[in-house]
């Protein structure tokens, strides 16, 4: 049995599908079992929060491995980076050890490192440290932006293209009738800064294949693997690819970096800003990695970016 924390989330739901295809029985460890989608009904379910070590230990009993997916990319109330990304990882590792789990696979984020200035990625590094110190054989995966249907980074990038300059309104007010039509009247996408910052978006199916193999392969424990897609793409080119795939025309309008920073900082006054300073700083940093170690450790075929984008948008 494989316990999966955060099984109801974007990556978690895709991982449950992968484990099912691989014949690996799974237990979904979630805060609210009733919120799991109907297609997850075939898996075992346990209710537990990452802030409750006792509930986690009970959820992990009888499991030979745990995949830890729970994280927050924005702080809301008590769900802070410290409480969820660091202490949550500590509680998962402690509970896994107490439950006799043989392997712990932790999904972190590309850019997690000890000298990271961004608060989110710094908290992901501290979460990794908790996993390493937890006393259970571990594997850490650091994916780049993860693309796929049902959420993740793809949903945000697609919304930027669909709504153009009206994207902040969409983020703040939710679905507003006629907003996409307005975007077609002003067919531009504001780009903060140069638009030349680069990333290696990875298909969620490829990430989940790596997770599944990290659960079972020999010789991969107590190691950290970075994983991106097979292509390095500047932000401008990514936006153009998404627009072509959606069949919409969008011109890119670059906002000078000092002005962009002013907009981002001012947006902190909003209840749910389109982007936070922490997120903007992370975007401006090239999100690149060396796939070599992961490709040598796992049997992965990294899907081309265009294929992943089309599948994510429901076009392929």
C-alpha positions in Angstrom: 0.0 0.0 0.0 1.2 3.5 -1.0 0.0 6.4 1.1 -0.3 9.7 -0.8 -0.7 13.0 1.1 -2.5 15.6 -0.8 -4.1 13.0 -3.1 -7.0 15.3 -3.9 -4.8 17.9 -5.5 -3.7 18.4 -9.1 -0.6 16.2 -8.9 -2.2 13.8 -6.4 -5.1 12.9 -8.7 -2.8 12.2 -11.6 -0.6 10.2 -9.3 -3.5 8.0 -8.2 -4.2 7.3 -11.9 -0.5 6.4 -12.5 -0.4 4.1 -9.4 -3.6 2.4 -10.5 -2.1 1.8 -14.0 1.0 0.4 -12.4 -1.0 -2.0 -10.2 0.2 -0.3 -7.0 -2.6 0.0 -4.4 -2.9 3.5 -3.0 -4.3 5.2 0.1 -5.4 8.8 -0.3 -4.5 10.8 2.7 -6.6 14.0 2.6 -8.1 16.6 5.0 -11.6 16.1 3.7 -12.4 12.7 2.2 -15.7 13.9 0.9 -13.9 16.4 -1.4 -12.2 13.6 -3.4 -13.5 13.3 -6.9 -15.7 10.4 -7.7 -13.1 8.7 -9.9 -10.9 8.3 -6.7 -13.5 6.1 -5.1 -11.6 2.9 -5.9 -8.7 3.8 -3.6 -8.5 3.5 0.2 -9.0 6.8 2.0 -7.7 8.2 5.3 -8.5 11.5 6.9 -5.4 13.4 8.2 -3.9 16.8 8.2 -0.1 17.5 8.0 -0.4 19.4 11.3 -1.6 16.2 13.1 1.2 13.7 13.5 -1.0 11.2 15.3 -3.6 11.2 12.5 -0.8 10.8 9.9 0.7 7.9 11.8 -2.7 6.1 11.8 -3.1 6.9 8.1 0.4 5.4 7.3 -0.1 2.2 9.2 0.2 -0.8 6.9 1.8 1.2 4.1 5.2 0.3 2.8 5.8 3.8 1.3 4.5 7.3 1.5 4.4 10.0 -1.2 4.3 13.5 0.3 2.7 16.1 -2.0 1.1 18.6 0.4 2.4 22.2 0.1 1.1 25.7 -0.1 2.4 28.2 -2.7 0.6 31.1 -1.0 0.0 31.7 2.7 -3.6 31.9 3.9 -4.4 32.2 7.5 -2.8 29.4 9.5 -1.6 27.7 6.3 1.8 29.4 6.3 4.9 28.3 4.6 6.4 27.4 7.9 3.4 25.4 9.2 2.8 23.4 6.0 5.9 23.3 3.9 8.4 22.8 6.7 6.6 21.5 9.8 4.2 19.5 7.7 7.2 17.7 6.1 8.6 17.1 9.6 5.3 15.6 10.8 5.0 13.4 7.8 8.6 12.1 8.3 8.0 11.5 12.0 4.7 9.7 11.4 6.2 7.6 8.6 9.0 6.4 10.9 6.6 5.6 13.7 4.4 3.7 11.3 7.3 1.6 10.0 7.2 3.0 6.5 10.1 1.7 4.4 10.4 4.6 1.9 9.3 8.3 1.7 9.1 10.1 -1.6 8.9 13.9 -1.2 7.9 16.2 -4.0 9.7 19.5 -3.5 10.2 22.3 -6.1 12.9 23.3 -8.5 14.8 26.2 -7.0 14.7 24.9 -3.4 18.1 25.6 -2.0 19.7 26.9 1.2 20.5 30.4 -0.2 17.1 30.9 -1.8 15.7 34.4 -1.1 12.1 33.7 -2.0 10.1 32.6 1.0 8.2 29.8 -0.7 11.2 28.1 -2.2 13.2 28.7 1.0 10.4 26.9 2.9 10.6 24.0 0.4 14.3 23.7 1.1 13.6 23.6 4.9 11.0 20.9 4.2 13.5 18.8 2.4 15.9 19.1 5.4 13.1 17.7 7.6 12.6 14.8 5.2 16.4 14.0 5.2 16.5 14.1 9.0 13.4 12.0 9.5 15.0 8.6 9.8 13.2 7.0 6.8 14.9 6.2 3.5 13.9 9.0 1.2 13.8 10.2 -2.4 13.3 13.9 -3.1 12.0 15.1 -6.5 12.2 18.7 -7.5 10.0 19.3 -10.6 9.9 22.5 -12.7 6.5 24.0 -13.6 4.2 21.0 -13.8 1.7 21.0 -16.7 -1.4 19.0 -17.2 -5.2 19.2 -17.2 -7.0 20.0 -14.0 -4.8 22.7 -12.6 -1.2 23.4 -11.9 0.9 26.0 -13.6 -0.8 25.4 -16.9 -4.1 26.7 -15.7 -2.5 30.0 -14.7 -0.5 30.4 -17.9 -3.6 29.6 -20.0 -5.7 32.1 -18.0 -3.1 34.8 -18.7 -3.4 34.1 -22.4 -7.2 33.8 -22.5 -7.9 37.0 -20.5 -4.9 39.2 -21.4 -5.0 42.5 -19.6 -8.2 41.4 -17.8 -6.4 38.5 -16.1 -6.1 40.4 -12.8 -9.9 41.0 -12.9 -10.4 37.2 -13.4 -8.1 36.4 -10.5 -9.8 38.8 -8.1 -13.5 38.5 -9.2 -13.6 35.0 -10.5 -15.6 34.1 -13.6 -17.1 37.3 -15.1 -19.4 36.9 -18.1 -17.9 38.4 -21.2 -14.4 38.7 -20.0 -12.9 36.5 -22.7 -14.8 38.6 -25.3 -13.3 41.8 -23.9 -9.9 40.1 -24.2 -10.4 39.5 -27.9 -11.1 43.3 -28.3 -7.8 44.1 -26.7 -5.7 41.1 -27.9 -2.6 41.7 -25.8 -0.8 39.9 -23.0 1.1 42.1 -20.6 4.5 40.6 -19.8 6.3 41.7 -16.6 9.9 42.4 -17.5 11.9 41.1 -20.4 9.9 37.8 -20.9 13.3 36.1 -21.5 13.3 34.2 -18.2 13.4 30.5 -19.0 11.8 27.3 -17.6 11.5 23.6 -18.5 7.8 22.8 -17.9 7.3 19.1 -17.2 4.3 16.9 -18.1 2.5 15.7 -15.0 2.4 12.2 -16.4 6.2 12.2 -16.6 6.5 13.5 -13.1 4.1 10.8 -11.8 6.0 8.1 -13.7 9.1 9.3 -11.9 7.3 9.2 -8.5 6.1 5.7 -9.1 9.5 4.5 -10.0 11.0 6.3 -7.0 8.8 4.1 -4.9 10.1 0.8 -6.1 13.6 1.2 -7.7 16.7 0.0 -6.0 19.6 2.4 -5.7 17.7 5.7 -5.6 17.1 6.3 -1.9 18.7 9.1 0.0 19.1 11.1 -3.3 17.6 14.3 -4.7 16.6 14.4 -8.4 15.6 17.5 -10.4 13.1 17.0 -13.2 12.1 19.3 -16.0 10.7 18.8 -19.4 13.0 18.2 -22.4 12.9 21.8 -23.7 14.1 25.1 -22.4 11.6 27.8 -23.2 11.6 31.6 -22.5 8.4 32.9 -21.0 7.5 34.9 -24.2 7.8 31.7 -26.3 5.7 29.8 -23.8 2.9 32.4 -24.0 3.0 32.3 -27.8 2.8 28.5 -27.8 -0.2 28.5 -25.6 -1.9 31.2 -27.7 -1.3 29.2 -30.9 -2.6 26.1 -29.3 -5.8 27.9 -28.1 -6.2 29.4 -31.6 -6.1 33.0 -30.3 -4.1 36.0 -31.5 -2.2 37.8 -28.7 0.5 40.5 -29.0 3.0 40.6 -26.1 3.4 44.0 -24.4 6.4 44.2 -22.1 6.2 46.1 -18.9 9.6 47.5 -17.8 10.9 45.8 -14.7 10.8 48.8 -12.3 7.2 49.4 -13.3 6.4 45.7 -13.0 7.8 45.6 -9.5 5.6 48.6 -8.6 2.5 46.8 -9.9 3.4 43.6 -8.1 4.0 45.4 -4.7 0.8 47.4 -5.0 -1.2 44.3 -5.7 -0.4 43.2 -2.1 -3.2 45.5 -1.1 -5.7 43.2 -2.8 -7.4 40.3 -1.0 -6.2 37.7 -3.6 -3.5 39.4 -5.8 -2.9 38.0 -9.3 0.8 37.6 -8.3 2.8 38.1 -5.2 6.3 39.6 -4.9 7.5 36.1 -3.9 6.0 34.5 -7.0 7.3 37.3 -9.2 10.9 36.9 -7.9 10.6 33.1 -8.5 9.4 33.7 -12.1 12.3 36.1 -12.9 14.8 33.4 -11.9 15.6 30.9 -14.7 13.8 27.6 -13.6 16.3 25.2 -15.2 17.8 21.9 -14.2 20.0 19.0 -15.4 17.7 16.1 -16.2 20.7 13.7 -16.5 20.6 12.1 -13.0 16.9 11.6 -13.1 17.0 10.0 -16.6 19.8 7.7 -15.5 17.9 6.6 -12.4 14.4 6.3 -13.9 13.0 5.0 -17.2 11.4 8.2 -18.4 10.3 9.4 -21.8 9.9 13.2 -21.4 7.1 14.4 -23.6 7.6 17.3 -26.0 6.3 20.6 -24.7 3.8 21.2 -27.5 2.3 17.8 -26.9 1.9 18.5 -23.2 0.4 21.9 -23.8 -2.2 20.6 -26.2 -3.1 17.7 -23.9 -3.4 20.1 -20.9 -5.7 22.4 -22.8 -7.9 19.5 -23.9 -7.0 19.9 -27.6 -5.0 16.7 -28.2 
